[in-house]
Amino acid sequence: MQISLSLVLAFGIMVVLLIRFGGLRVLHAIICTLFGFLLAATWLAPQIQQFLTNLPGAGK
């Protein structure tokens, strides 16, 4: 799966805004990121990828 730089930048901006204005703590963001990396290494990763690919508008 290719991830565009603009998508990564958009998510980065959202995280920064949530940390500044939404009450998201840096520790929470780190824990969520680590959870994502650990989840990507499990047997569930292909099913999650397939689910996200089949979402409406995902192919656009």
mmCIF file of the N, C-alpha and C atoms, coordinates in Angstrom:
data_MODEL
# 
_entry.id   MODEL 
# 
loop_
_atom_site.group_PDB 
_atom_site.id 
_atom_site.type_symbol 
_atom_site.label_atom_id 
_atom_site.label_alt_id 
_atom_site.label_comp_id 
_atom_site.label_asym_id 
_atom_site.label_entity_id 
_atom_site.label_seq_id 
_atom_site.pdbx_PDB_ins_code 
_atom_site.Cartn_x 
_atom_site.Cartn_y 
_atom_site.Cartn_z 
_atom_site.occupancy 
_atom_site.B_iso_or_equiv 
_atom_site.pdbx_formal_charge 
_atom_site.auth_seq_id 
_atom_site.auth_comp_id 
_atom_site.auth_asym_id 
_atom_site.auth_atom_id 
_atom_site.pdbx_PDB_model_num 
ATOM 1   N N  . MET A 1 1  ? 0.845   -1.169  0.000  1.00 0.00 ? 1  MET A N  1 
ATOM 2   C CA . MET A 1 1  ? 0.000   0.000   0.000  1.00 0.00 ? 1  MET A CA 1 
ATOM 3   C C  . MET A 1 1  ? 0.895   1.239   0.000  1.00 0.00 ? 1  MET A C  1 
ATOM 4   N N  . GLN A 1 2  ? 0.612   2.125   -0.916 1.00 0.00 ? 2  GLN A N  1 
ATOM 5   C CA . GLN A 1 2  ? 1.371   3.354   -0.984 1.00 0.00 ? 2  GLN A CA 1 
ATOM 6   C C  . GLN A 1 2  ? 0.645   4.438   -0.197 1.00 0.00 ? 2  GLN A C  1 
ATOM 7   N N  . ILE A 1 3  ? 1.397   5.139   0.596  1.00 0.00 ? 3  ILE A N  1 
ATOM 8   C CA . ILE A 1 3  ? 0.836   6.246   1.373  1.00 0.00 ? 3  ILE A CA 1 
ATOM 9   C C  . ILE A 1 3  ? 1.458   7.522   0.837  1.00 0.00 ? 3  ILE A C  1 
ATOM 10  N N  . SER A 1 4  ? 0.623   8.440   0.424  1.00 0.00 ? 4  SER A N  1 
ATOM 11  C CA . SER A 1 4  ? 1.147   9.675   -0.137 1.00 0.00 ? 4  SER A CA 1 
ATOM 12  C C  . SER A 1 4  ? 1.676   10.579  0.973  1.00 0.00 ? 4  SER A C  1 
ATOM 13  N N  . LEU A 1 5  ? 2.604   11.424  0.589  1.00 0.00 ? 5  LEU A N  1 
ATOM 14  C CA . LEU A 1 5  ? 3.193   12.358  1.540  1.00 0.00 ? 5  LEU A CA 1 
ATOM 15  C C  . LEU A 1 5  ? 2.141   13.322  2.064  1.00 0.00 ? 5  LEU A C  1 
ATOM 16  N N  . SER A 1 6  ? 1.191   13.703  1.212  1.00 0.00 ? 6  SER A N  1 
ATOM 17  C CA . SER A 1 6  ? 0.156   14.638  1.662  1.00 0.00 ? 6  SER A CA 1 
ATOM 18  C C  . SER A 1 6  ? -0.733  14.011  2.733  1.00 0.00 ? 6  SER A C  1 
ATOM 19  N N  . LEU A 1 7  ? -0.994  12.710  2.638  1.00 0.00 ? 7  LEU A N  1 
ATOM 20  C CA . LEU A 1 7  ? -1.794  12.027  3.651  1.00 0.00 ? 7  LEU A CA 1 
ATOM 21  C C  . LEU A 1 7  ? -1.061  11.995  4.984  1.00 0.00 ? 7  LEU A C  1 
ATOM 22  N N  . VAL A 1 8  ? 0.221   11.698  4.945  1.00 0.00 ? 8  VAL A N  1 
ATOM 23  C CA . VAL A 1 8  ? 1.026   11.683  6.169  1.00 0.00 ? 8  VAL A CA 1 
ATOM 24  C C  . VAL A 1 8  ? 1.083   13.083  6.764  1.00 0.00 ? 8  VAL A C  1 
ATOM 25  N N  . LEU A 1 9  ? 1.247   14.082  5.927  1.00 0.00 ? 9  LEU A N  1 
ATOM 26  C CA . LEU A 1 9  ? 1.288   15.463  6.400  1.00 0.00 ? 9  LEU A CA 1 
ATOM 27  C C  . LEU A 1 9  ? -0.046  15.879  7.022  1.00 0.00 ? 9  LEU A C  1 
ATOM 28  N N  . ALA A 1 10 ? -1.151  15.481  6.401  1.00 0.00 ? 10 ALA A N  1 
ATOM 29  C CA . ALA A 1 10 ? -2.476  15.810  6.936  1.00 0.00 ? 10 ALA A CA 1 
ATOM 30  C C  . ALA A 1 10 ? -2.681  15.184  8.312  1.00 0.00 ? 10 ALA A C  1 
ATOM 31  N N  . PHE A 1 11 ? -2.312  13.918  8.457  1.00 0.00 ? 11 PHE A N  1 
ATOM 32  C CA . PHE A 1 11 ? -2.448  13.265  9.753  1.00 0.00 ? 11 PHE A CA 1 
ATOM 33  C C  . PHE A 1 11 ? -1.510  13.892  10.785 1.00 0.00 ? 11 PHE A C  1 
ATOM 34  N N  . GLY A 1 12 ? -0.326  14.280  10.370 1.00 0.00 ? 12 GLY A N  1 
ATOM 35  C CA . GLY A 1 12 ? 0.593   14.942  11.284 1.00 0.00 ? 12 GLY A CA 1 
ATOM 36  C C  . GLY A 1 12 ? 0.038   16.263  11.795 1.00 0.00 ? 12 GLY A C  1 
ATOM 37  N N  . ILE A 1 13 ? -0.578  17.027  10.893 1.00 0.00 ? 13 ILE A N  1 
ATOM 38  C CA . ILE A 1 13 ? -1.183  18.291  11.291 1.00 0.00 ? 13 ILE A CA 1 
ATOM 39  C C  . ILE A 1 13 ? -2.345  18.049  12.249 1.00 0.00 ? 13 ILE A C  1 
ATOM 40  N N  . MET A 1 14 ? -3.153  17.025  11.968 1.00 0.00 ? 14 MET A N  1 
ATOM 41  C CA . MET A 1 14 ? -4.265  16.716  12.863 1.00 0.00 ? 14 MET A CA 1 
ATOM 42  C C  . MET A 1 14 ? -3.776  16.345  14.263 1.00 0.00 ? 14 MET A C  1 
ATOM 43  N N  . VAL A 1 15 ? -2.702  15.573  14.342 1.00 0.00 ? 15 VAL A N  1 
ATOM 44  C CA . VAL A 1 15 ? -2.158  15.177  15.643 1.00 0.00 ? 15 VAL A CA 1 
ATOM 45  C C  . VAL A 1 15 ? -1.649  16.402  16.396 1.00 0.00 ? 15 VAL A C  1 
ATOM 46  N N  . VAL A 1 16 ? -0.942  17.274  15.701 1.00 0.00 ? 16 VAL A N  1 
ATOM 47  C CA . VAL A 1 16 ? -0.432  18.487  16.353 1.00 0.00 ? 16 VAL A CA 1 
ATOM 48  C C  . VAL A 1 16 ? -1.592  19.335  16.868 1.00 0.00 ? 16 VAL A C  1 
ATOM 49  N N  . LEU A 1 17 ? -2.647  19.495  16.062 1.00 0.00 ? 17 LEU A N  1 
ATOM 50  C CA . LEU A 1 17 ? -3.802  20.278  16.501 1.00 0.00 ? 17 LEU A CA 1 
ATOM 51  C C  . LEU A 1 17 ? -4.499  19.628  17.687 1.00 0.00 ? 17 LEU A C  1 
ATOM 52  N N  . LEU A 1 18 ? -4.612  18.307  17.676 1.00 0.00 ? 18 LEU A N  1 
ATOM 53  C CA . LEU A 1 18 ? -5.233  17.622  18.806 1.00 0.00 ? 18 LEU A CA 1 
ATOM 54  C C  . LEU A 1 18 ? -4.403  17.760  20.076 1.00 0.00 ? 18 LEU A C  1 
ATOM 55  N N  . ILE A 1 19 ? -3.094  17.711  19.936 1.00 0.00 ? 19 ILE A N  1 
ATOM 56  C CA . ILE A 1 19 ? -2.236  17.869  21.107 1.00 0.00 ? 19 ILE A CA 1 
ATOM 57  C C  . ILE A 1 19 ? -2.376  19.285  21.661 1.00 0.00 ? 19 ILE A C  1 
ATOM 58  N N  . ARG A 1 20 ? -2.417  20.282  20.774 1.00 0.00 ? 20 ARG A N  1 
ATOM 59  C CA . ARG A 1 20 ? -2.482  21.683  21.233 1.00 0.00 ? 20 ARG A CA 1 
ATOM 60  C C  . ARG A 1 20 ? -3.848  22.072  21.754 1.00 0.00 ? 20 ARG A C  1 
ATOM 61  N N  . PHE A 1 21 ? -4.908  21.707  21.009 1.00 0.00 ? 21 PHE A N  1 
ATOM 62  C CA . PHE A 1 21 ? -6.226  22.243  21.312 1.00 0.00 ? 21 PHE A CA 1 
ATOM 63  C C  . PHE A 1 21 ? -7.241  21.208  21.767 1.00 0.00 ? 21 PHE A C  1 
ATOM 64  N N  . GLY A 1 22 ? -7.005  19.949  21.498 1.00 0.00 ? 22 GLY A N  1 
ATOM 65  C CA . GLY A 1 22 ? -8.004  18.936  21.785 1.00 0.00 ? 22 GLY A CA 1 
ATOM 66  C C  . GLY A 1 22 ? -7.782  18.156  23.061 1.00 0.00 ? 22 GLY A C  1 
ATOM 67  N N  . GLY A 1 23 ? -6.733  18.456  23.773 1.00 0.00 ? 23 GLY A N  1 
ATOM 68  C CA . GLY A 1 23 ? -6.492  17.761  25.018 1.00 0.00 ? 23 GLY A CA 1 
ATOM 69  C C  . GLY A 1 23 ? -5.794  16.417  24.857 1.00 0.00 ? 23 GLY A C  1 
ATOM 70  N N  . LEU A 1 24 ? -5.307  16.125  23.659 1.00 0.00 ? 24 LEU A N  1 
ATOM 71  C CA . LEU A 1 24 ? -4.566  14.884  23.449 1.00 0.00 ? 24 LEU A CA 1 
ATOM 72  C C  . LEU A 1 24 ? -3.169  15.058  24.023 1.00 0.00 ? 24 LEU A C  1 
ATOM 73  N N  . ARG A 1 25 ? -2.801  14.186  24.885 1.00 0.00 ? 25 ARG A N  1 
ATOM 74  C CA . ARG A 1 25 ? -1.477  14.255  25.496 1.00 0.00 ? 25 ARG A CA 1 
ATOM 75  C C  . ARG A 1 25 ? -0.466  13.559  24.583 1.00 0.00 ? 25 ARG A C  1 
ATOM 76  N N  . VAL A 1 26 ? 0.772   13.984  24.679 1.00 0.00 ? 26 VAL A N  1 
ATOM 77  C CA . VAL A 1 26 ? 1.830   13.404  23.867 1.00 0.00 ? 26 VAL A CA 1 
ATOM 78  C C  . VAL A 1 26 ? 1.950   11.910  24.151 1.00 0.00 ? 26 VAL A C  1 
ATOM 79  N N  . LEU A 1 27 ? 1.821   11.529  25.408 1.00 0.00 ? 27 LEU A N  1 
ATOM 80  C CA . LEU A 1 27 ? 1.895   10.114  25.769 1.00 0.00 ? 27 LEU A CA 1 
ATOM 81  C C  . LEU A 1 27 ? 0.791   9.317   25.085 1.00 0.00 ? 27 LEU A C  1 
ATOM 82  N N  . HIS A 1 28 ? -0.403  9.879   25.005 1.00 0.00 ? 28 HIS A N  1 
ATOM 83  C CA . HIS A 1 28 ? -1.508  9.191   24.329 1.00 0.00 ? 28 HIS A CA 1 
ATOM 84  C C  . HIS A 1 28 ? -1.197  8.989   22.851 1.00 0.00 ? 28 HIS A C  1 
ATOM 85  N N  . ALA A 1 29 ? -0.650  10.002  22.217 1.00 0.00 ? 29 ALA A N  1 
ATOM 86  C CA . ALA A 1 29 ? -0.298  9.896   20.800 1.00 0.00 ? 29 ALA A CA 1 
ATOM 87  C C  . ALA A 1 29 ? 0.778   8.832   20.581 1.00 0.00 ? 29 ALA A C  1 
ATOM 88  N N  . ILE A 1 30 ? 1.748   8.770   21.475 1.00 0.00 ? 30 ILE A N  1 
ATOM 89  C CA . ILE A 1 30 ? 2.816   7.767   21.362 1.00 0.00 ? 30 ILE A CA 1 
ATOM 90  C C  . ILE A 1 30 ? 2.245   6.369   21.541 1.00 0.00 ? 30 ILE A C  1 
ATOM 91  N N  . ILE A 1 31 ? 1.374   6.193   22.513 1.00 0.00 ? 31 ILE A N  1 
ATOM 92  C CA . ILE A 1 31 ? 0.772   4.887   22.747 1.00 0.00 ? 31 ILE A CA 1 
ATOM 93  C C  . ILE A 1 31 ? -0.060  4.450   21.542 1.00 0.00 ? 31 ILE A C  1 
ATOM 94  N N  . CYS A 1 32 ? -0.829  5.364   20.962 1.00 0.00 ? 32 CYS A N  1 
ATOM 95  C CA . CYS A 1 32 ? -1.636  5.029   19.775 1.00 0.00 ? 32 CYS A CA 1 
ATOM 96  C C  . CYS A 1 32 ? -0.750  4.653   18.595 1.00 0.00 ? 32 CYS A C  1 
ATOM 97  N N  . THR A 1 33 ? 0.362   5.358   18.429 1.00 0.00 ? 33 THR A N  1 
ATOM 98  C CA . THR A 1 33 ? 1.289   5.048   17.344 1.00 0.00 ? 33 THR A CA 1 
ATOM 99  C C  . THR A 1 33 ? 1.908   3.673   17.539 1.00 0.00 ? 33 THR A C  1 
ATOM 100 N N  . LEU A 1 34 ? 2.355   3.391   18.754 1.00 0.00 ? 34 LEU A N  1 
ATOM 101 C CA . LEU A 1 34 ? 2.928   2.071   19.029 1.00 0.00 ? 34 LEU A CA 1 
ATOM 102 C C  . LEU A 1 34 ? 1.896   0.969   18.827 1.00 0.00 ? 34 LEU A C  1 
ATOM 103 N N  . PHE A 1 35 ? 0.651   1.226   19.226 1.00 0.00 ? 35 PHE A N  1 
ATOM 104 C CA . PHE A 1 35 ? -0.410  0.245   19.016 1.00 0.00 ? 35 PHE A CA 1 
ATOM 105 C C  . PHE A 1 35 ? -0.593  -0.027  17.526 1.00 0.00 ? 35 PHE A C  1 
ATOM 106 N N  . GLY A 1 36 ? -0.537  1.015   16.704 1.00 0.00 ? 36 GLY A N  1 
ATOM 107 C CA . GLY A 1 36 ? -0.668  0.843   15.261 1.00 0.00 ? 36 GLY A CA 1 
ATOM 108 C C  . GLY A 1 36 ? 0.450   -0.006  14.683 1.00 0.00 ? 36 GLY A C  1 
ATOM 109 N N  . PHE A 1 37 ? 1.677   0.238   15.118 1.00 0.00 ? 37 PHE A N  1 
ATOM 110 C CA . PHE A 1 37 ? 2.806   -0.562  14.636 1.00 0.00 ? 37 PHE A CA 1 
ATOM 111 C C  . PHE A 1 37 ? 2.676   -2.017  15.086 1.00 0.00 ? 37 PHE A C  1 
ATOM 112 N N  . LEU A 1 38 ? 2.274   -2.231  16.332 1.00 0.00 ? 38 LEU A N  1 
ATOM 113 C CA . LEU A 1 38 ? 2.110   -3.598  16.816 1.00 0.00 ? 38 LEU A CA 1 
ATOM 114 C C  . LEU A 1 38 ? 0.964   -4.307  16.106 1.00 0.00 ? 38 LEU A C  1 
ATOM 115 N N  . LEU A 1 39 ? -0.123  -3.590  15.847 1.00 0.00 ? 39 LEU A N  1 
ATOM 116 C CA . LEU A 1 39 ? -1.257  -4.180  15.137 1.00 0.00 ? 39 LEU A CA 1 
ATOM 117 C C  . LEU A 1 39 ? -0.881  -4.551  13.714 1.00 0.00 ? 39 LEU A C  1 
ATOM 118 N N  . ALA A 1 40 ? -0.025  -3.742  13.083 1.00 0.00 ? 40 ALA A N  1 
ATOM 119 C CA . ALA A 1 40 ? 0.406   -4.025  11.713 1.00 0.00 ? 40 ALA A CA 1 
ATOM 120 C C  . ALA A 1 40 ? 1.253   -5.295  11.637 1.00 0.00 ? 40 ALA A C  1 
ATOM 121 N N  . ALA A 1 41 ? 1.820   -5.707  12.750 1.00 0.00 ? 41 ALA A N  1 
ATOM 122 C CA . ALA A 1 41 ? 2.666   -6.900  12.765 1.00 0.00 ? 41 ALA A CA 1 
ATOM 123 C C  . ALA A 1 41 ? 1.892   -8.171  13.119 1.00 0.00 ? 41 ALA A C  1 
ATOM 124 N N  . THR A 1 42 ? 0.584   -8.059  13.331 1.00 0.00 ? 42 THR A N  1 
ATOM 125 C CA . THR A 1 42 ? -0.197  -9.226  13.717 1.00 0.00 ? 42 THR A CA 1 
ATOM 126 C C  . THR A 1 42 ? -0.840  -9.879  12.505 1.00 0.00 ? 42 THR A C  1 
ATOM 127 N N  . TRP A 1 43 ? -1.527  -10.978 12.758 1.00 0.00 ? 43 TRP A N  1 
ATOM 128 C CA . TRP A 1 43 ? -2.226  -11.689 11.694 1.00 0.00 ? 43 TRP A CA 1 
ATOM 129 C C  . TRP A 1 43 ? -3.467  -10.936 11.232 1.00 0.00 ? 43 TRP A C  1 
ATOM 130 N N  . LEU A 1 44 ? -3.874  -9.912  11.961 1.00 0.00 ? 44 LEU A N  1 
ATOM 131 C CA . LEU A 1 44 ? -5.042  -9.123  11.581 1.00 0.00 ? 44 LEU A CA 1 
ATOM 132 C C  . LEU A 1 44 ? -4.738  -8.087  10.499 1.00 0.00 ? 44 LEU A C  1 
ATOM 133 N N  . ALA A 1 45 ? -3.477  -7.802  10.258 1.00 0.00 ? 45 ALA A N  1 
ATOM 134 C CA . ALA A 1 45 ? -3.103  -6.742  9.319  1.00 0.00 ? 45 ALA A CA 1 
ATOM 135 C C  . ALA A 1 45 ? -3.717  -6.923  7.927  1.00 0.00 ? 45 ALA A C  1 
ATOM 136 N N  . PRO A 1 46 ? -3.679  -8.121  7.322  1.00 0.00 ? 46 PRO A N  1 
ATOM 137 C CA . PRO A 1 46 ? -4.289  -8.266  5.994  1.00 0.00 ? 46 PRO A CA 1 
ATOM 138 C C  . PRO A 1 46 ? -5.799  -8.014  5.991  1.00 0.00 ? 46 PRO A C  1 
ATOM 139 N N  . GLN A 1 47 ? -6.494  -8.446  7.038  1.00 0.00 ? 47 GLN A N  1 
ATOM 140 C CA . GLN A 1 47 ? -7.935  -8.212  7.111  1.00 0.00 ? 47 GLN A CA 1 
ATOM 141 C C  . GLN A 1 47 ? -8.243  -6.725  7.264  1.00 0.00 ? 47 GLN A C  1 
ATOM 142 N N  . ILE A 1 48 ? -7.453  -6.030  8.059  1.00 0.00 ? 48 ILE A N  1 
ATOM 143 C CA . ILE A 1 48 ? -7.661  -4.593  8.237  1.00 0.00 ? 48 ILE A CA 1 
ATOM 144 C C  . ILE A 1 48 ? -7.391  -3.868  6.925  1.00 0.00 ? 48 ILE A C  1 
ATOM 145 N N  . GLN A 1 49 ? -6.328  -4.254  6.241  1.00 0.00 ? 49 GLN A N  1 
ATOM 146 C CA . GLN A 1 49 ? -6.005  -3.632  4.949  1.00 0.00 ? 49 GLN A CA 1 
ATOM 147 C C  . GLN A 1 49 ? -7.135  -3.873  3.946  1.00 0.00 ? 49 GLN A C  1 
ATOM 148 N N  . GLN A 1 50 ? -7.651  -5.088  3.899  1.00 0.00 ? 50 GLN A N  1 
ATOM 149 C CA . GLN A 1 50 ? -8.745  -5.395  2.978  1.00 0.00 ? 50 GLN A CA 1 
ATOM 150 C C  . GLN A 1 50 ? -9.993  -4.593  3.338  1.00 0.00 ? 50 GLN A C  1 
ATOM 151 N N  . PHE A 1 51 ? -10.302 -4.468  4.619  1.00 0.00 ? 51 PHE A N  1 
ATOM 152 C CA . PHE A 1 51 ? -11.461 -3.694  5.047  1.00 0.00 ? 51 PHE A CA 1 
ATOM 153 C C  . PHE A 1 51 ? -11.316 -2.227  4.629  1.00 0.00 ? 51 PHE A C  1 
ATOM 154 N N  . LEU A 1 52 ? -10.127 -1.659  4.853  1.00 0.00 ? 52 LEU A N  1 
ATOM 155 C CA . LEU A 1 52 ? -9.924  -0.258  4.491  1.00 0.00 ? 52 LEU A CA 1 
ATOM 156 C C  . LEU A 1 52 ? -9.958  -0.053  2.986  1.00 0.00 ? 52 LEU A C  1 
ATOM 157 N N  . THR A 1 53 ? -9.497  -1.027  2.234  1.00 0.00 ? 53 THR A N  1 
ATOM 158 C CA . THR A 1 53 ? -9.530  -0.931  0.776  1.00 0.00 ? 53 THR A CA 1 
ATOM 159 C C  . THR A 1 53 ? -10.956 -0.985  0.256  1.00 0.00 ? 53 THR A C  1 
ATOM 160 N N  . ASN A 1 54 ? -11.828 -1.741  0.914  1.00 0.00 ? 54 ASN A N  1 
ATOM 161 C CA . ASN A 1 54 ? -13.199 -1.911  0.454  1.00 0.00 ? 54 ASN A CA 1 
ATOM 162 C C  . ASN A 1 54 ? -14.152 -0.815  0.935  1.00 0.00 ? 54 ASN A C  1 
ATOM 163 N N  . LEU A 1 55 ? -13.658 0.142   1.707  1.00 0.00 ? 55 LEU A N  1 
ATOM 164 C CA . LEU A 1 55 ? -14.510 1.245   2.146  1.00 0.00 ? 55 LEU A CA 1 
ATOM 165 C C  . LEU A 1 55 ? -14.924 2.099   0.958  1.00 0.00 ? 55 LEU A C  1 
ATOM 166 N N  . PRO A 1 56 ? -16.132 2.631   0.977  1.00 0.00 ? 56 PRO A N  1 
ATOM 167 C CA . PRO A 1 56 ? -16.563 3.501   -0.117 1.00 0.00 ? 56 PRO A CA 1 
ATOM 168 C C  . PRO A 1 56 ? -15.646 4.715   -0.229 1.00 0.00 ? 56 PRO A C  1 
ATOM 169 N N  . GLY A 1 57 ? -15.215 4.998   -1.437 1.00 0.00 ? 57 GLY A N  1 
ATOM 170 C CA . GLY A 1 57 ? -14.350 6.143   -1.673 1.00 0.00 ? 57 GLY A CA 1 
ATOM 171 C C  . GLY A 1 57 ? -12.880 5.858   -1.466 1.00 0.00 ? 57 GLY A C  1 
ATOM 172 N N  . ALA A 1 58 ? -12.516 4.639   -1.090 1.00 0.00 ? 58 ALA A N  1 
ATOM 173 C CA . ALA A 1 58 ? -11.109 4.327   -0.841 1.00 0.00 ? 58 ALA A CA 1 
ATOM 174 C C  . ALA A 1 58 ? -10.310 4.237   -2.135 1.00 0.00 ? 58 ALA A C  1 
ATOM 175 N N  . GLY A 1 59 ? -10.958 3.908   -3.233 1.00 0.00 ? 59 GLY A N  1 
ATOM 176 C CA . GLY A 1 59 ? -10.256 3.756   -4.501 1.00 0.00 ? 59 GLY A CA 1 
ATOM 177 C C  . GLY A 1 59 ? -10.092 5.049   -5.263 1.00 0.00 ? 59 GLY A C  1 
ATOM 178 N N  . LYS A 1 60 ? -10.573 6.150   -4.728 1.00 0.00 ? 60 LYS A N  1 
ATOM 179 C CA . LYS A 1 60 ? -10.509 7.426   -5.463 1.00 0.00 ? 60 LYS A CA 1 
ATOM 180 C C  . LYS A 1 60 ? -9.248  8.167   -5.188 1.00 0.00 ? 60 LYS A C  1 
# 
